[in-house]
Amino acid sequence: MPPGFASPYHTHHREDESFYVLEGHVAILCGRTWLKAGQGAFVYGPREIAHGFTVIGERPARMLVVCTPAGFEQFIVDQATPIAAPPSPPNRELMMALAERHGIEIHGPLPQAPAELIVEGPVSHERRN
């Protein structure tokens, strides 16, 4: 993902989402907590907690994203375009319809990350009641 790339701010109602940063740096908002995650960081985003991420810094980032239980992958597949099609921005109308079908609530754009993030390095964010 290129610098500045951001997911929408969203909530999964069916699955938990975990992020393992392979390269680069991302700022992850989980609930009301911003986390700075670099290579080797693991962040857990439990279902029913709003979250999202943005790539920070000057380098691209790569992450392994794991959703449990399975099912979220179909949301991604349903948005696929033919490999030969020229790159284009996501179809927001389609994404919103598919999100509803797959139990994902999209709240809008990710809020702006603070200039200085609270936590650096490898982290694990657990649900707090």
C-alpha positions in Angstrom: 0.0 0.0 0.0 1.4 3.4 -0.9 2.1 6.1 1.7 -1.2 7.9 2.5 -3.4 4.9 1.7 -6.2 4.6 4.2 -9.0 2.1 4.8 -12.5 3.5 5.6 -13.4 3.8 9.2 -15.5 0.7 9.7 -16.9 -1.9 12.1 -17.1 -5.7 11.4 -20.2 -7.3 12.9 -19.2 -10.9 12.0 -15.5 -11.2 12.3 -12.4 -10.1 14.2 -9.6 -8.5 12.1 -5.9 -8.8 13.0 -3.0 -6.9 11.3 0.6 -8.1 11.2 2.9 -5.4 9.7 5.5 -7.0 7.3 7.0 -3.7 6.0 6.6 0.0 6.5 4.6 1.8 9.1 0.8 2.2 9.7 -1.3 4.1 12.1 -4.2 2.0 13.3 -7.3 3.4 15.0 -9.0 0.8 17.1 -11.9 2.1 19.1 -10.6 5.5 20.3 -6.9 4.4 20.5 -4.4 5.3 17.8 -1.4 2.9 17.5 1.8 3.3 15.5 2.7 -0.1 14.1 6.0 -0.9 12.3 7.6 -4.1 11.0 6.7 -7.0 13.3 3.8 -5.3 15.0 0.6 -7.2 15.6 -2.7 -5.4 16.2 -6.0 -7.1 17.1 -9.2 -5.4 16.0 -12.2 -7.2 17.7 -15.6 -7.3 16.0 -18.0 -4.6 17.1 -15.1 -2.1 17.6 -14.8 0.6 14.9 -11.3 0.7 13.3 -9.2 1.5 10.3 -5.6 2.2 9.3 -3.5 4.5 7.2 0.0 4.1 5.8 2.4 6.6 7.4 5.9 7.7 6.5 7.5 7.8 3.1 7.6 4.1 2.3 4.9 1.7 1.2 3.6 -0.8 3.7 2.7 -4.4 3.5 0.5 -6.2 6.0 -0.9 -9.6 6.6 -4.6 -9.2 7.5 -6.4 -12.1 9.1 -10.2 -12.2 9.6 -11.8 -14.8 11.8 -14.1 -16.5 11.3 -13.8 -16.8 7.5 -16.2 -14.9 5.2 -14.6 -11.4 4.9 -12.6 -12.6 1.8 -15.9 -12.8 -0.1 -16.4 -9.1 0.4 -13.1 -8.5 -1.3 -13.8 -11.0 -4.1 -17.2 -9.4 -4.8 -15.4 -6.1 -5.5 -12.9 -7.6 -8.0 -12.5 -6.3 -11.5 -10.9 -8.0 -14.4 -7.1 -8.1 -14.4 -7.0 -6.5 -17.8 -9.1 -3.5 -16.7 -7.2 -0.3 -16.1 -6.7 0.6 -12.4 -9.5 2.8 -11.1 -10.8 4.1 -7.8 -13.1 1.8 -5.8 -16.7 1.9 -6.7 -18.1 3.5 -3.5 -21.7 2.6 -4.2 -20.9 -1.1 -4.8 -18.6 -1.1 -1.8 -21.4 0.2 0.5 -23.9 -2.3 -0.8 -21.5 -5.2 -0.4 -20.4 -4.0 3.1 -24.0 -4.1 4.3 -24.5 -7.6 2.8 -21.3 -8.8 4.5 -22.1 -7.3 8.0 -19.6 -4.4 7.7 -20.7 -0.9 8.7 -18.7 1.8 7.0 -18.7 5.0 9.0 -16.9 7.2 6.5 -13.3 8.3 6.0 -10.8 7.4 8.7 -10.3 10.3 11.1 -7.0 12.2 10.8 -4.2 10.4 12.7 -2.6 12.6 15.4 0.9 14.0 14.7 2.4 11.9 17.4 1.0 8.5 18.0 0.5 6.9 21.4 2.2 3.5 21.0 5.3 2.6 18.9 6.7 -0.8 18.1 5.2 -4.3 18.4 1.8 -4.1 20.1 -1.2 -6.1 20.8 -4.5 -4.4 21.3 -7.0 -6.4 23.3 -10.7 -5.8 23.9 -11.4 -4.0 27.1 -14.8 -4.1 28.6 
